[in-house]
Amino acid sequence: MKTELVHELTATFEAHAQQTEGGVEYWLARDLQHLLGYDEWRNFTAVIGKAKTACENTGHAVANHFVDVNKMVNLGSGSQRDIEDIMLSRFACYLIAQNGDPKKAEIAFAQTYFAVQTRRAEIIEGRLLEAERVQARHKLSATEKELSGVIYEQTGGNEDFALIRSKGDQALFGRSTQ
């Protein structure tokens, strides 16, 4: 898939995102239906049903990701009609894409998009954990230096210093450093 098309499809998907008054991001299923290449609502609701099952089977509350709503649409005669729709979380969109027809180019793109986004999140999480580990290591190093300074001042740097450090290492690591 060409890079320009990927950027266009990504932008289109993100452009359809809406927010509740509380700032919760969501998509409407009828919008997503067209984005994913489904012409008929009944065919798309079958995919939504599979996604709901997947959501439930993974231990997530379906009601947190698939919220039934109604909306008014304009009819050709100038009148309006109330139709069913569903507010979807990003996770629900992901599950729908995973359960859609991969022969559809839009579904194939969505599956790839969510796989890439998941990988990016994993990489970011890994980097954050690594940064936390490095920060903890720096803090430990500074604390060790401070402790050694206090011990050195109290012992005058004689052999008691080495004995105290060795006993501390033995307590922490279970082995003597003498």
Sequence and secondary structure as in RCSB ss.txt:
>XXXX:A:sequence
MKTELVHELTATFEAHAQQTEGGVEYWLARDLQHLLGYDEWRNFTAVIGKAKTACENTGHAVANHFVDVNKMVNL
GSGSQRDIEDIMLSRFACYLIAQNGDPKKAEIAFAQTYFAVQTRRAEIIEGRLLEAERVQARHKLSATEKELSGV
IYEQTGGNEDFALIRSKGDQALFGRSTQ
>XXXX:A:secstr
  HHHHHHHHHHHHHT EE TT  EEEEHHHHHHHTT   HHHHHHHHHHHHHHHHHTT  HHHHEEEEEEEEE 
TTS EEEEEEEEE HHHHHHHHHHS TTSHHHHHHHHHHHHHHHHHHHHHHHHHHHHHHHHHHHHHHHHHHHHHH
HHHHHTTSHHHHHHHHHHHHHHHSS   
